């Protein structure tokens, strides 16, 4: 396992038990972001870096009983917290690295990724891997329940021009990784970038 992966696992293992208690009011923001994906009944969707699985219930509601919902995370403790919260009833949980997903190419209709991009060790390669598993015309949602400025302030930092989530950085990063950005919103109460998988 690389140092990047070890760092991510250590960071999230230490926080897994209290994660949902720390962010108790994020449910509506997750549901709204999932709704913007425009998923249809029967769709196949992955929550990449699913953590405690907060997106799994709205994803399941969007695709219905005939759809498939997968949640992949690198940190066992986060998946264990998802099971304790009962969210494994809404999707199949996978202990997996989003840099090398155990999924067939073009097997999904969409990927939802909350808070993921800041933790990707090689963003261009990792976004290409997400593109690999999505069919042409499928969707990607990069989401955070608060905007960049609010998140930076929460951590006692300032937004910097090299932030991957800044539109001038994110648009070409996605374009070089097989995605075309269609929506960009960076507001106080959410960050959401939607992209379509190029053919």
Order of alpha helices (4+ residues) and beta strands (2+ residues): alpha-alpha-alpha-beta-alpha-beta-alpha-beta-beta-alpha-beta-alpha-alpha-beta-beta
